[in-house]
Amino acid sequence: MTASSLLSTDEVPSRERAPVWRDWVWRHFGGLESDLYGDTEFEGHLAASHAGDVMLTRLEANRHRVLRTRQMARTSEAPYLKIVAPWQGSAEVAQCGRAAAVRAGGWTLYDTTTDYTVANPERSDHLIVMLPKDQIAAAGLPLGDLVARRIGGGSGISRVALETMRNTYQELPCMSEAAARGAGDLIIQLVRLSLMELAGQDTPRTQREALKDRIRRHVAQHLHDPALSIEAIAQSLRCSKRLLHNAFAGDDDTLTGYILQQRLAACIRDLQDPANATRSITDIALASGFGNLSHFSRVFREHTGGSPSEFRQQTRRGA
């Protein structure tokens, strides 16, 4: 039988659960900051097993977010690709100027060697799969173009990969070490094939994704500009506003909402970064494109449950 580990807040006093959870996430995933949207009540469970070089973790928890800064990525011990595949709830991965929201039946990929954020805005039951990056990248895949994309959700090899990851996690306790290693190798092969198929597609869906990539890159490059708007993006990319809106059709958020979320995410990263300890909250807000400080404070409180100064203090106490 393969070895497994379990972490649960059930035996942790309520007031200690948030810092204990952040410590577990930091250690288990190799350096990862987390916050709880300002919630004071929290419950979470982590159960992990290895299938050869692949680590599979079932994460059940109240809403929370995680992020890795570039500095954290530079100090990471081993390069991994990570997959989040929800059983219940949703997850949104943001990396390389893109964001992909997934629910049950889909999965998305992100790279631990550069910065990213993962938002889990509701109670979640996720499968997290960590794969050695060199075993995927060896296929010459353009990983920078494939992270933070929706994968799976219907049929084809990506569906086979998803079911194999889920079934492997559930059956690992009954597998020998040799069988588990073989299952891990199969997961790596199926993920690689899924990414190769995604990289080779040229359909209306991928054309829309390509436009979304251009939009997201433009947003990332001009996020500090308070004049960034749909009109400005349409003019710069030489396309209609309707085309921009259509690119985000079917997403959980509009383009306007995406811009706001990116600005908030940038502020949260800066507030959590110890290197910005002496920077004023006003400077951080302005650097992320918020031109109206009262609007920034209101939106920040709506999304985190507290003020920017309270969030910064909570982060320092957690650190």
C-alpha positions as CSV (number, residue, x, y, z in Angstrom):
1,M,0.0,0.0,0.0
2,T,1.2,3.5,-0.8
3,A,1.9,6.0,2.0
4,S,-0.5,8.8,2.6
5,S,-0.8,11.8,4.9
6,L,-3.8,13.6,6.4
7,L,-4.1,17.1,7.9
8,S,-7.4,18.3,9.4
9,T,-8.5,21.4,11.4
10,D,-11.1,19.3,13.2
11,E,-8.8,19.0,16.3
12,V,-7.6,22.6,16.1
13,P,-9.3,25.3,18.2
14,S,-11.3,27.7,16.1
15,R,-9.2,30.7,16.8
16,E,-6.0,28.9,15.7
17,R,-7.3,27.3,12.5
18,A,-6.5,30.1,10.1
19,P,-2.8,30.4,11.0
20,V,-2.4,26.6,11.2
21,W,-4.0,26.2,7.8
22,R,-1.7,28.8,6.3
23,D,1.3,27.0,7.7
24,W,0.1,23.6,6.4
25,V,-0.5,25.0,2.9
26,W,3.0,26.7,3.0
27,R,4.8,23.5,3.9
28,H,2.7,21.0,1.9
29,F,2.9,22.9,-1.4
30,G,6.5,24.1,-1.0
31,G,6.0,27.8,-0.2
32,L,2.5,29.2,-0.9
33,E,0.8,32.2,0.8
34,S,-2.9,31.9,1.6
35,D,-5.7,34.1,2.9
36,L,-9.3,33.4,3.9
37,Y,-11.1,36.3,2.3
38,G,-11.2,37.9,5.8
39,D,-13.3,35.1,7.2
40,T,-12.9,34.3,10.9
41,E,-14.4,30.8,10.7
42,F,-12.6,28.1,8.8
43,E,-12.5,24.4,8.3
44,G,-10.1,22.5,6.0
45,H,-8.7,19.0,5.3
46,L,-5.7,17.9,3.2
47,A,-5.1,14.2,2.3
48,A,-2.1,13.4,0.1
49,S,-0.6,10.4,-1.5
50,H,2.2,9.7,-4.0
51,A,2.0,7.8,-7.3
52,G,5.6,7.6,-8.1
53,D,6.8,11.1,-9.0
54,V,3.2,12.4,-8.9
55,M,1.7,13.8,-5.8
56,L,-2.1,13.8,-5.5
57,T,-3.8,15.9,-2.8
58,R,-7.5,16.1,-2.0
59,L,-8.3,19.5,-0.5
60,E,-11.6,20.2,1.2
61,A,-11.9,23.6,2.7
62,N,-13.9,26.8,3.1
63,R,-13.3,29.6,0.6
64,H,-9.7,30.7,0.5
65,R,-7.1,32.0,-1.9
66,V,-3.4,31.1,-2.4
67,L,-0.6,32.9,-4.2
68,R,3.0,32.5,-5.1
69,T,5.1,35.5,-5.8
70,R,8.1,35.5,-8.1
71,Q,10.4,35.6,-5.1
72,M,8.8,32.5,-3.7
73,A,9.0,30.8,-7.0
74,R,12.8,31.5,-7.2
75,T,13.4,29.8,-3.8
76,S,11.2,26.8,-4.7
77,E,13.2,23.5,-4.3
78,A,11.7,21.6,-7.2
79,P,9.9,22.7,-10.4
80,Y,6.4,21.3,-10.7
81,L,3.3,21.7,-12.8
82,K,0.2,21.7,-10.7
83,I,-3.3,20.8,-11.8
84,V,-6.5,21.7,-10.0
85,A,-9.6,19.6,-10.8
86,P,-12.7,20.4,-8.7
87,W,-15.0,17.7,-7.5
88,Q,-17.2,20.4,-6.0
89,G,-17.0,24.2,-6.0
90,S,-14.8,26.3,-8.3
91,A,-11.3,27.5,-8.8
92,E,-9.8,30.3,-10.8
93,V,-6.1,30.2,-11.7
94,A,-4.4,33.4,-12.8
95,Q,-0.9,33.2,-14.5
96,C,0.9,34.7,-17.4
97,G,-1.7,37.4,-17.8
98,R,-4.5,34.8,-18.2
99,A,-7.2,33.5,-15.8
100,A,-9.1,30.2,-16.1
101,A,-12.1,29.3,-14.0
102,V,-13.0,25.6,-13.7
103,R,-15.7,23.5,-12.0
104,A,-16.4,19.8,-11.8
105,G,-15.6,18.1,-15.1
106,G,-12.7,20.4,-16.0
107,W,-9.2,21.0,-14.9
108,T,-6.5,23.6,-15.4
109,L,-2.7,23.7,-15.2
110,Y,-0.2,26.2,-13.6
111,D,3.6,26.4,-13.3
112,T,5.2,26.7,-9.8
113,T,8.3,28.2,-11.2
114,T,6.7,31.6,-11.7
115,D,4.1,33.7,-9.9
116,Y,0.4,32.7,-9.8
117,T,-2.8,33.0,-7.8
118,V,-5.6,30.5,-7.2
119,A,-8.9,31.8,-6.0
120,N,-11.4,29.4,-4.4
121,P,-14.4,31.7,-3.8
122,E,-16.7,29.0,-2.3
123,R,-16.4,25.9,-0.2
124,S,-14.4,23.5,-2.3
125,D,-13.5,19.9,-2.8
126,H,-10.5,19.8,-5.2
127,L,-8.0,17.3,-6.5
128,I,-4.6,18.9,-6.7
129,V,-2.0,17.0,-8.8
130,M,1.7,17.9,-8.8
131,L,3.8,16.6,-11.7
132,P,7.6,17.1,-12.3
133,K,7.8,19.9,-14.8
134,D,10.8,18.3,-16.7
135,Q,8.7,15.2,-17.5
136,I,6.0,17.4,-19.2
137,A,8.2,20.0,-20.7
138,A,10.4,17.4,-22.4
139,A,7.8,17.2,-25.2
140,G,8.7,20.7,-26.3
141,L,5.3,22.0,-25.4
142,P,4.8,25.8,-25.2
143,L,3.8,25.7,-21.5
144,G,3.7,29.4,-21.2
145,D,0.7,29.4,-23.7
146,L,-1.0,26.4,-22.0
147,V,-1.1,27.4,-18.3
148,A,-4.2,29.0,-16.9
149,R,-6.5,27.6,-19.5
150,R,-9.6,25.5,-19.2
151,I,-8.9,21.9,-20.1
152,G,-11.4,19.0,-20.4
153,G,-15.1,19.4,-19.6
154,G,-16.5,17.2,-22.4
155,S,-14.7,14.4,-24.1
156,G,-11.4,13.3,-25.6
157,I,-8.0,12.7,-24.1
158,S,-8.3,15.4,-21.5
159,R,-11.4,13.7,-20.1
160,V,-9.5,10.4,-19.9
161,A,-6.7,12.2,-18.1
162,L,-9.1,13.7,-15.6
163,E,-10.8,10.3,-14.8
164,T,-7.4,8.7,-14.5
165,M,-6.2,11.3,-12.0
166,R,-9.4,10.9,-9.9
167,N,-9.5,7.1,-10.0
168,T,-5.8,6.9,-9.2
169,Y,-6.2,9.0,-6.1
170,Q,-9.2,7.0,-4.9
171,E,-7.5,3.6,-5.5
172,L,-4.0,4.5,-4.3
173,P,-4.5,3.0,-0.8
174,C,-5.0,-0.4,-2.4
175,M,-2.1,-0.2,-4.8
176,S,1.4,-1.6,-4.4
177,E,4.3,0.9,-4.7
178,A,5.1,-0.5,-8.2
179,A,1.5,-0.2,-9.4
180,A,1.3,3.4,-8.0
181,R,4.4,4.4,-9.8
182,G,3.0,3.0,-13.0
183,A,-0.3,4.9,-12.5
184,G,1.8,8.1,-11.9
185,D,3.6,7.5,-15.2
186,L,0.3,7.1,-16.9
187,I,-1.0,10.4,-15.5
188,I,2.1,12.2,-16.8
189,Q,1.6,10.7,-20.3
190,L,-2.1,11.5,-20.4
191,V,-1.5,15.1,-19.3
192,R,1.2,15.5,-21.9
193,L,-1.1,14.2,-24.6
194,S,-3.9,16.5,-23.4
195,L,-1.6,19.5,-23.6
196,M,-0.3,18.5,-27.0
197,E,-3.9,18.3,-28.3
198,L,-4.7,21.7,-26.8
199,A,-1.5,23.2,-28.3
200,G,-2.4,21.9,-31.8
201,Q,-6.1,23.0,-31.9
202,D,-7.2,25.8,-34.2
203,T,-10.9,26.1,-33.6
204,P,-13.3,29.1,-32.9
205,R,-12.8,28.2,-29.2
206,T,-9.0,28.5,-29.4
207,Q,-9.3,31.6,-31.6
208,R,-11.4,33.1,-28.8
209,E,-8.8,32.0,-26.3
210,A,-6.1,33.6,-28.4
211,L,-8.0,36.9,-28.3
212,K,-8.4,36.6,-24.5
213,D,-4.7,36.1,-24.2
214,R,-4.1,39.3,-26.1
215,I,-6.6,41.1,-23.9
216,R,-5.1,39.7,-20.7
217,R,-1.5,40.6,-21.8
218,H,-2.7,44.2,-22.5
219,V,-4.5,44.4,-19.1
220,A,-1.3,43.1,-17.4
221,Q,0.9,45.7,-19.2
222,H,-1.5,48.6,-18.5
223,L,-2.9,47.6,-15.1
224,H,-1.3,50.6,-13.4
225,D,-3.1,53.0,-15.8
226,P,-6.4,54.3,-14.2
227,A,-7.6,55.1,-17.8
228,L,-7.6,51.4,-18.7
229,S,-11.1,50.6,-20.1
230,I,-12.9,48.5,-22.6
231,E,-12.8,51.4,-25.1
232,A,-9.1,51.9,-24.6
233,I,-8.4,48.1,-25.1
234,A,-10.6,48.0,-28.2
235,Q,-8.7,50.9,-29.7
236,S,-5.3,49.5,-28.9
237,L,-6.1,46.0,-30.1
238,R,-7.9,47.3,-33.2
239,C,-11.1,45.4,-32.6
240,S,-14.7,46.2,-31.6
241,K,-16.0,46.4,-28.0
242,R,-18.5,43.7,-28.9
243,L,-15.6,41.3,-29.9
244,L,-14.0,42.0,-26.5
245,H,-17.2,41.2,-24.6
246,N,-17.7,38.0,-26.7
247,A,-14.2,36.8,-25.8
248,F,-15.3,36.7,-22.1
249,A,-18.8,35.3,-22.9
250,G,-19.4,32.2,-20.8
251,D,-16.9,33.1,-18.1
252,D,-18.0,33.7,-14.6
253,D,-16.9,37.4,-14.9
254,T,-17.1,40.1,-17.5
255,L,-14.0,41.9,-18.9
256,T,-14.7,44.9,-16.6
257,G,-14.9,42.5,-13.7
258,Y,-11.7,40.8,-14.8
259,I,-9.8,44.1,-14.8
260,L,-11.1,44.8,-11.3
261,Q,-10.1,41.4,-10.1
262,Q,-6.6,41.7,-11.5
263,R,-6.2,45.1,-9.8
264,L,-7.4,43.6,-6.5
265,A,-5.1,40.6,-6.9
266,A,-2.1,42.9,-7.5
267,C,-2.9,44.9,-4.4
268,I,-3.3,41.7,-2.3
269,R,0.1,40.4,-3.6
270,D,1.8,43.8,-2.7
271,L,0.2,43.9,0.7
272,Q,1.3,40.4,1.5
273,D,4.9,40.9,0.2
274,P,7.3,41.8,3.1
275,A,9.3,43.9,0.7
276,N,6.5,46.4,0.6
277,A,6.2,46.7,4.4
278,T,7.0,50.4,4.2
279,R,4.9,51.3,1.2
280,S,1.7,53.2,1.9
281,I,-1.6,51.6,1.0
282,T,-2.3,54.6,-1.2
283,D,0.8,54.0,-3.2
284,I,-0.1,50.3,-3.6
285,A,-3.6,51.2,-4.8
286,L,-2.4,53.8,-7.2
287,A,0.3,51.5,-8.6
288,S,-2.5,48.9,-9.5
289,G,-4.6,51.5,-11.3
290,F,-7.1,52.5,-8.7
291,G,-7.6,56.2,-9.2
292,N,-10.3,56.6,-6.5
293,L,-9.2,55.5,-3.0
294,S,-12.6,55.4,-1.5
295,H,-13.7,53.1,-4.4
296,F,-10.6,50.9,-3.8
297,S,-11.4,50.6,-0.1
298,R,-15.0,49.7,-0.7
299,V,-14.2,47.1,-3.4
300,F,-11.4,45.7,-1.2
301,R,-13.7,45.3,1.8
302,E,-16.4,43.7,-0.4
303,H,-14.0,41.0,-1.7
304,T,-11.9,40.4,1.5
305,G,-14.2,41.2,4.3
306,G,-11.9,43.8,5.8
307,S,-10.1,47.0,5.1
308,P,-6.6,47.1,3.4
309,S,-4.9,48.1,6.6
310,E,-6.7,45.2,8.5
311,F,-5.7,42.8,5.8
312,R,-2.0,43.9,6.0
313,Q,-2.0,43.5,9.8
314,Q,-3.6,40.1,9.5
315,T,-0.9,39.1,7.0
316,R,1.8,40.2,9.3
317,R,0.4,38.3,12.3
318,G,0.1,35.2,10.1
319,A,3.7,35.6,9.0
